[in-house]
């Protein structure tokens, strides 16, 4: 059977990058997504429209695929069940290998509530009986910039904790390297890779780096939990979503995100991009913060 790599989330920030990288590598790439109009612009040789919670559509979309790159679904109370549906549909379609984009520190009692979803998804994939690889990415560097308010203040209950945030490009490059391992010598089977940047930074350091790039004062305000919930109440988001936002910072405060891995280097042959390098290469990410 010819190799067909199915990439979910193929119109998103990670899946889109992976589909583009794979398209010129001598394998058939099938881009999966929910929006047919966006899929029409994918560089993949094949496209299929399907939603994770539609088992029949997922099974049809994955029939003939040999490897599945499973990008995690949007956050929500039923996220784990949606992931299970997608995995079971892949198995029913005959997929022989699953590469799952998980999250750093995935554990049943992780401080970050969404990381618990990733752990439960990992367990379901482990029980599936096919080779798998878990890619546990850290926070994204671009999100650190996005979390900074227009007033130049980065707020959150991260305390004095540190995080080695990673870029979307580095995650996509690492995932592509794993997906293109066609030698099938098993080196990535049952492997879990932490994908991080090259250094762990505190939020005061992160704010200072953004400020230097933007040419203005940017500061970090270490909120209490009560302050964090109060400052986010204005968005009118559901309780589970606000808990995810707040607990993402609290996971930094507990030290759960203070992990620096060389997996990007080991998988791609080049060092992961630092936060300073990311800022220099992406001035559009902080344009709204410029003095």
C-alpha positions as CSV (number, residue, x, y, z in Angstrom):
1,X,0.0,0.0,0.0
2,X,1.3,3.5,-0.9
3,X,1.9,5.7,2.1
4,X,-0.9,8.2,2.7
5,X,-0.5,10.7,5.6
6,X,-3.7,12.2,6.8
7,X,-3.3,15.6,8.6
8,X,-6.1,16.9,10.7
9,X,-6.5,20.5,11.5
10,X,-5.0,21.1,8.1
11,X,-6.2,24.7,7.9
12,X,-4.8,25.6,11.3
13,X,-1.6,27.0,12.6
14,X,0.2,23.7,13.1
15,X,-1.7,21.3,10.7
16,X,-1.5,23.8,7.9
17,X,2.3,24.1,8.2
18,X,2.7,20.3,8.4
19,X,0.5,19.7,5.3
20,X,2.6,22.2,3.4
21,X,5.9,20.7,4.5
22,X,4.8,17.1,3.6
23,X,3.4,18.0,0.2
24,X,6.8,18.1,-1.5
25,X,8.3,15.1,0.2
26,X,7.2,12.2,-2.0
27,X,4.2,11.1,0.1
28,X,0.5,11.5,-0.5
29,X,-0.9,14.0,1.9
30,X,-4.6,14.1,2.7
31,X,-5.7,17.3,4.4
32,X,-8.7,17.0,6.8
33,X,-10.7,19.9,8.1
34,X,-14.2,21.2,8.7
35,X,-14.2,24.1,6.3
36,X,-14.3,23.1,2.6
37,X,-13.5,26.6,1.4
38,X,-10.3,26.7,3.5
39,X,-9.3,23.2,2.4
40,X,-9.5,24.3,-1.2
41,X,-6.3,26.3,-0.6
42,X,-4.4,23.4,0.9
43,X,-1.2,22.3,-0.9
44,X,-2.1,18.7,-0.1
45,X,-2.7,16.3,-3.0
46,X,-6.0,15.2,-1.4
47,X,-8.5,16.9,0.9
48,X,-11.5,15.6,2.9
49,X,-14.1,17.5,4.9
50,X,-14.9,15.9,8.3
51,X,-15.5,16.8,11.9
52,X,-14.0,14.7,14.8
53,X,-17.5,14.1,16.3
54,X,-18.9,12.7,13.1
55,X,-17.6,9.1,13.2
56,X,-18.9,8.2,9.7
57,X,-17.4,11.2,8.0
58,X,-14.1,10.6,9.8
59,X,-14.0,7.0,8.7
60,X,-14.7,7.9,5.1
61,X,-12.1,10.7,5.2
62,X,-9.5,8.4,6.6
63,X,-10.1,5.3,4.5
64,X,-6.9,4.5,2.6
65,X,-4.7,6.5,5.0
66,X,-1.8,4.7,6.6
67,X,-0.7,7.4,9.1
68,X,-2.8,9.9,11.0
69,X,-1.5,13.2,12.4
70,X,-4.1,14.0,15.0
71,X,-4.2,17.7,16.0
72,X,-6.1,18.2,19.2
73,X,-9.7,19.5,18.9
74,X,-10.8,22.9,20.1
75,X,-11.2,23.0,23.8
76,X,-14.6,22.1,25.3
77,X,-16.3,19.9,27.9
78,X,-16.6,17.0,25.5
79,X,-13.1,17.2,24.0
80,X,-11.9,13.8,25.2
81,X,-14.9,12.0,23.8
82,X,-14.5,13.8,20.5
83,X,-10.9,12.7,20.4
84,X,-12.0,9.1,21.1
85,X,-14.5,9.2,18.3
86,X,-11.8,10.4,15.9
87,X,-9.3,7.7,17.0
88,X,-11.9,4.9,16.8
89,X,-12.9,6.1,13.3
90,X,-9.2,6.0,12.2
91,X,-8.8,2.5,13.4
92,X,-12.0,1.4,11.6
93,X,-10.7,3.0,8.5
94,X,-7.4,1.0,8.7
95,X,-5.0,3.7,9.8
96,X,-1.8,1.9,11.0
97,X,0.0,4.7,12.9
98,X,-1.1,7.7,14.9
99,X,1.0,10.8,15.7
100,X,-0.9,12.9,18.3
101,X,-0.2,16.6,19.1
102,X,-0.6,16.6,22.9
103,X,0.6,19.0,25.5
104,X,3.6,19.4,27.9
105,X,2.9,17.9,31.3
106,X,-0.2,16.0,30.2
107,X,-1.3,14.1,33.3
108,X,-4.6,13.1,35.0
109,X,-4.1,15.7,37.8
110,X,-2.2,18.4,35.8
111,X,-2.8,21.9,37.0
112,X,-3.7,23.0,33.5
113,X,-7.1,21.6,33.0
114,X,-6.7,21.1,29.2
115,X,-3.6,19.1,29.8
116,X,-5.8,16.5,31.6
117,X,-7.8,16.1,28.4
118,X,-4.6,15.4,26.5
119,X,-3.6,12.7,29.0
120,X,-6.9,10.9,28.7
121,X,-6.6,11.1,24.9
122,X,-3.1,9.6,25.1
123,X,-4.4,6.7,27.1
124,X,-7.1,5.9,24.5
125,X,-4.5,5.9,21.8
126,X,-2.2,3.7,23.8
127,X,-5.0,1.2,24.1
128,X,-5.7,1.3,20.4
129,X,-3.0,-1.3,19.5
130,X,-1.2,0.6,16.7
131,X,2.2,2.4,16.8
132,X,1.9,5.9,18.1
133,X,4.0,8.9,18.9
134,X,3.0,11.8,21.3
135,X,4.3,15.3,20.6
136,X,3.8,17.3,23.8
137,X,4.3,21.0,22.9
138,X,4.9,23.7,25.4
139,X,3.1,27.1,25.2
140,X,3.5,28.9,21.9
141,X,5.7,31.9,21.8
142,X,3.2,33.9,19.7
143,X,0.5,33.3,22.3
144,X,2.7,34.9,25.0
145,X,2.7,38.1,22.8
146,X,-1.1,37.8,22.2
147,X,-1.7,37.5,26.0
148,X,-0.1,40.9,26.6
149,X,-2.7,43.6,26.9
150,X,-2.8,46.7,24.7
151,X,-1.8,48.6,27.9
152,X,1.5,46.8,27.9
153,X,0.8,44.6,30.8
154,X,1.1,40.8,30.8
155,X,-1.3,39.6,33.5
156,X,-1.7,36.1,35.0
157,X,-1.1,34.0,38.1
158,X,2.2,32.5,36.9
159,X,4.1,33.7,40.0
160,X,7.8,33.3,39.5
161,X,7.5,30.2,37.3
162,X,9.2,29.7,34.0
163,X,8.2,28.4,30.6
164,X,10.3,27.4,27.6
165,X,7.7,28.4,25.0
166,X,8.1,27.0,21.4
167,X,7.2,28.3,17.9
168,X,4.6,26.8,15.6
169,X,7.3,26.3,13.0
170,X,9.4,24.2,15.3
171,X,6.5,22.0,16.3
172,X,5.6,21.6,12.6
173,X,9.1,20.7,11.7
174,X,9.4,18.2,14.5
175,X,6.1,16.6,13.6
176,X,7.1,16.5,9.9
177,X,10.3,14.7,10.8
178,X,8.4,12.0,12.7
179,X,5.8,11.6,10.0
180,X,8.4,11.2,7.3
181,X,10.2,8.4,9.1
182,X,9.4,5.8,6.5
183,X,12.2,3.4,7.5
184,X,9.8,2.1,10.1
185,X,12.6,1.0,12.3
186,X,10.4,1.8,15.3
187,X,12.5,4.6,16.7
188,X,9.5,6.8,17.2
189,X,7.0,4.1,18.2
190,X,5.7,4.6,21.7
191,X,7.9,7.7,22.0
192,X,6.9,10.9,23.8
193,X,8.7,14.1,22.8
194,X,8.5,17.3,24.8
195,X,8.7,20.1,22.2
196,X,10.0,23.3,23.8
197,X,12.1,26.4,23.2
198,X,15.8,26.5,24.1
199,X,15.4,28.3,27.4
200,X,12.9,28.8,30.2
201,X,11.9,32.3,30.9
202,X,10.0,33.9,33.7
203,X,7.1,36.2,32.8
204,X,8.9,39.3,33.8
205,X,11.7,38.3,31.3
206,X,9.1,37.6,28.7
207,X,7.5,41.0,29.2
208,X,10.8,42.7,29.0
209,X,11.7,41.0,25.8
210,X,8.4,42.0,24.2
211,X,9.0,45.6,25.4
212,X,12.5,45.7,23.9
213,X,11.1,44.5,20.5
214,X,8.1,46.8,20.6
215,X,10.1,49.8,21.8
216,X,7.9,50.5,24.8
217,X,7.6,49.5,28.4
218,X,5.9,46.1,28.9
219,X,5.5,44.7,32.4
220,X,4.3,41.6,34.1
221,X,1.6,41.7,36.8
222,X,1.5,38.4,38.8
223,X,-2.2,38.2,39.6
224,X,-3.7,36.2,42.4
225,X,-6.2,33.6,41.4
226,X,-9.1,35.9,42.4
227,X,-7.7,38.7,40.3
228,X,-7.2,36.4,37.4
229,X,-10.8,35.3,37.4
230,X,-12.1,38.8,37.9
231,X,-10.0,40.3,35.1
232,X,-11.3,37.6,32.7
233,X,-14.9,37.8,33.7
234,X,-15.5,40.7,31.2
235,X,-15.3,38.1,28.3
236,X,-18.4,36.3,29.4
237,X,-16.8,32.9,28.7
238,X,-18.1,29.7,30.2
239,X,-16.6,28.5,33.5
240,X,-14.6,25.7,31.9
241,X,-13.0,28.0,29.5
242,X,-12.0,30.6,32.1
243,X,-10.6,27.8,34.3
244,X,-8.5,26.7,31.4
245,X,-7.1,30.3,30.9
246,X,-6.3,30.7,34.5
247,X,-4.9,27.3,35.1
248,X,-2.5,27.6,32.2
249,X,-0.7,30.3,34.2
250,X,-1.0,28.4,37.4
251,X,0.8,25.5,35.8
252,X,3.7,27.8,35.2
253,X,3.6,28.9,38.8
254,X,3.8,25.3,40.0
255,X,6.9,24.5,37.9
256,X,5.1,22.1,35.6
257,X,6.1,24.2,32.5
258,X,9.7,24.6,33.5
259,X,10.9,22.0,31.0
260,X,13.7,22.5,28.4
261,X,14.0,19.7,25.9
262,X,16.4,19.1,23.0
263,X,13.8,17.2,21.1
264,X,13.4,19.8,18.3
265,X,17.2,19.6,17.7
266,X,17.2,15.8,17.9
267,X,14.3,15.5,15.4
268,X,15.0,18.3,13.0
269,X,18.8,18.7,13.2
270,X,18.6,22.4,14.2
271,X,18.1,24.2,17.4
272,X,14.7,25.4,18.5
273,X,14.1,29.2,18.0
274,X,14.5,31.4,21.0
275,X,11.9,33.9,22.1
276,X,14.2,36.8,21.1
277,X,14.7,35.2,17.7
278,X,11.0,34.8,17.2
279,X,10.3,38.4,18.1
280,X,13.0,39.6,15.7
281,X,11.5,37.5,12.9
282,X,7.8,38.3,13.5
283,X,7.3,42.1,14.1
284,X,3.7,41.6,13.1
285,X,3.0,39.7,16.3
286,X,3.6,42.8,18.5
287,X,2.7,45.6,16.0
288,X,-0.3,46.7,18.1
289,X,2.1,47.2,21.1
290,X,4.5,49.5,19.4
291,X,5.0,52.9,21.0
